[in-house]
């Protein structure tokens, strides 16, 4: 071959090779849009806001590239782009803070972001040709990693796949968002931590996103696994992760703490002094398993767990009226007492129609008056899916689009009401009802999708095909929602049961299941779900499985390896008991009945079906009602457990220290204090009864000595007994669930 031929061959080979990355034409959709995301320009607080910022608006997280192109290039007479002198483009001047920019500097002149934008502008700021490949997938490595101190840095690598089959390293263009503020992400995907801990990093590139789980583990060179005994698969999964994290679980809690915990979690009440003594002093090695079975059959179990569903299903008097509240609550309570399968329970709610008095679950639709409210409530309660963000735009953290949102809402579009009567006194309040209503399915009615200006096509979440128009939408929805193909329903309900017993969901928040909110123990959640389904969706079965685990029965006292743990169930989480539990416990200790507006004396707070039996403006609410408000009983305006507050504040401290509810209970002349004095009990006997009643244990030697001395030296024995009772119920041991 001649020299000329060799040069020609070499030239042809070069021409056939793909362009190096630095010579590839800049794509608006694949490069410029990625830069806008990288700089945070299309985020909610910035120009992705519904109203934009400083007169410049682009779509949230780049969901509409065509709109964004027009905003950048053509809006405001094209003042943001200068193709003749690219460096003078307002887009670059603002982003580099060369001129005043409310969002501050987003990148430097020598950065990759600046180079991409400048090249695109210099090339004419053209839109992409029709044959430009689009991103179809994204791969992040590693997807999960455990790092041992001092190696507290993880480099992520990101590759994008495109519609033409090509792949490209986009590590520098991806967005990295650690869930923990204690973790930092560099522009190049280096995730670092200053202290031990776990985090999820959401990695985004255009419309692709993937979560990465990272655990930064302290070295603990002297760590030795304690090899605790596993009671069930629950403990095996918990222990496997704890061992990886070099963390030992706490010891099993004592009998009196377990007893109090079990009563509060299952019944919402405290054990009597007799019940506490009998349990703690029993030598039966299987007494904990026996206790759990016994508590599940008590009426308080159904009452207590009915309250949890009443919170979710918004059972309150304004929308349902008092009769509707009581009927719906009774139906829930009886369903739980009968251990009705949870899937059947939900199907009966979804398909309920007819009289809200004759068919109580129809009240679910009475409190959710619009297709939008019904759709969001059903998704959040039954599928653990928060759709609200997709109402105005595609969900920024999940896969749901606006079309998904309105097509799902379309399933509830034909629900209508016949108001037989409305005796509500305030004629100006159009959202309040008092009287029977009929829930029925209309022949017509659709939800309009504002994105396309047309009626939605009713379909299930995650499905592409709409349901047939001649089908009963609610029947089809109920069958799909609780059917075997929809594993998410069972997973959400199993996670909810776990949350109510353990204080934190495996997926947390428990109504926010999405790809970017990873479960702390995915294998455990799957086995719990399989067990739940295999038991016939039995609430009582799964409760027993969880409570019999060592993980449930661990002490709240941390050890030197798990003191900072809040998500791995290495020790019990101390939390304040709920409002109803607190008030009923005070009544239990003082032996004095409670008084609620609209209910007979002696009615427990945990038995109240609604929120306000009598409208606040119609009468003066009792001190007990005020107590529940202060301690966070929800108004039931939202379909989420997060509306119930278990935080502590000064108002609660006042209620316990000098509040009228506690004062009234302590002053009751027919209560426990007067009965003990009338019976002539000794100081030791009275203290013993108070401690066993309030804390399920006897007083310590020091407590007995101090309080006995206070009683014996007091001129007014009753006042001294009040002081002691006040001190006990204001202790952390009483107020908290350990």
C-alpha positions, 0 to 999 in steps of 0.5 A: 500500500502506498503512503497516500493510500495509508493516509486515506485509509487512516482518514476514513477510520478517523471520520468513522470514529464517534466524536470525543465528548468534548467535540460532541455537539451540545444538546439542549435536552441532554446537556443544557437542561442538565446544567439547569438542574445541576445549578438548581435553576429549575427547582421549586425555590428558584425559576421552577416555581409556579410563578417563576422568579424575577420574571423568568420561569421554567418548568419544575425540574425540567419536565417540559423542555420545549417550554424551557427552550422558549423561555430561554431563547425567545421570551423577553425578546431573546434578551437572555441569549447573545449568540454574537457574543456568548460571554455577554449572555444574561444567562451566563452573567447571572449564573456566574454572578457577574451581574446581580443575581438574587440566586447568587453564583451558580457556577464559575467561569472555568466550570463544565456548566459554563463551558456547556452553556457557552458552546451551545449559545455560540453554536446558535442556541439551536433546539435539538434536531428531531433525531437527537437521542433521548435518555432512557435509563441511568445506572449508578454505582455503587447502589449501596455501600457500607464505609468503615471509619476513617474512610468516610467518602464514597465516589458515585459513578453515573452512566446514562443510556440513550434511545440510540443504544449509546451510553455516556458517563454523566457523573459530572452532570448528575445532581446529588441530593443527600437526605441527611444534612450531615452528608455533603455531595460534591459536583462530581458525586463524591459523598462525604460524612463528618460523623457516622450515620446512614443516608439516602442520596437521590441521584438525578439526571433529567427525568431519571432518578435513583436512590443510593444507600450509604452507611458510614460506620464507626471503626470500633476496633474492639467491637464484638458481636453479642450473638443475641438469641433471635425469636423470629425472622424479625430479629434475624433481619434486624440483627444482620444489619446491626452486625454490619453496622458494628452495633449491638442491640440493647438487652431485653427490657424487664417485665414491668417495662414490657407490661406497661409497653404492651398495655399502652401499645395494644389497649391504650390503657395502663394495667391495674395494680393487681394485673401488674403484680400478677404478671411481674411475679409470675414464674411462667417463662411464656407469660409474655406470649400469653399476655399478648394473646390475652390483650388482643381479645380485650375490647380495649384493643378494638377501641384503641386501634379503631382510633388509629383508623378514625384518624386516617379516615377523618372521622369527625362530626362536622362532615359526618355528623355525630350519628355518622361518626358513632356508626362508622367508628362502631363498624371499624371497632367491630371489624377489628374485634372480629379480626376482619381481614384488612383487605376485606375491610378496605374493599368494604370501604372503597365500594361502600354506597347507600345510606351513611346511617344504614351502611356506615363505611359509606361515610368515607365518601361523606368526609371526602366530598370531591374526586380530588380529595378522594383520590389523594386520600385513597392513594395515601392511606391505602397505597402509601403514595403522596400524589399531591405534588402531581396535581400541578406538575409531574411529581418531582420526587416520584414517577407519577405524572399529571396524567397519572394524577387526574386519571386516578382521580377519574376513578372517583368522579361519579360518586355523588350524594343525596342529602336527605336532610341537613339540620346543621344550625349554621346555614352559612357553613356549606361544608357541615352537615347533620342528617342522613345522606345517600352515597350513590354512583352517577351515570355520568361525570368525569375529572378534567385534566388541565394539562390537556384540557380534556376529560381524564381516562380513569385508570389505576396507578401504574397502569397504562390502559384505562378501565372500560366505561361500562364497568363499576369503577369502585368495584374494579378499584377495590378488586385491583387495590387489594388484589394479589398483583398489587403488592404495594397495598399489603406492604403499606399496611404491614409497614403501618402496623410495624410503625404503631408498635415500633414507633418508626416505619421501615419506610418512614414516613409511612405514607410516602412509599417511593423509589427515593425513600428507601426502606431501612430493612427491605428484606424484613419488610418483604417478609412481614408483607408475605407473612401478613398476606399468608395469614389472610391479612390478619392484623392480630397475627402480625401484631403477635409476630412483631411483639413476640420478637426480641426487637420489640422487647428490647430495652430503651436503655442504649449501650455504647454501640447504639446510643445514636441509633434511631432507625435500626431498632437496636433499642426501644425508642422513648416517646411520649404517650398519646393524648388519649392514653395520657388522660386515661392514665391520669384517670386510672391513677387517681381513680377519678372519672373523666367528663367529656362534653356530650358523653356520660361520666366515666367515658374513657378518652380512648373510647371517644369515636370522633373529635367534638361531640358538640360543636365548640361554639355551641357549648363550653368544652370540658377541661378534659376536652381541652387537655386532649387538644393540648396533647395533640389529638388531631382535628382529623382534617388530614388523612395522615398519622402525621396530623397527630402530634406527640411532641412536648411543649410548655402548654402540656407541662402546664396541664400536667403541673397545674392544669385544671384537668389534673387538679380536678382529678386529684381533688375528686373526693370519691377517687383513689386517694380518699378511698385509700385513706378511708381504708386506713392503709399504711404509708407503705401500702398507699405508696405501693398501690400508687406505684404499681398502678402508675408505673407497674412496679413497686417504689424503690428503696429511696422513693419509699423512704422519701415519700413515706417520710413526707406522708408521716410528717404531713399534717394534712395526709390527703394533701401530702398524698396529692403531692406524691401522686402529682410527682409520680404523674409528672415523672418522665417514666409516667409520661413516656412510653419506654 
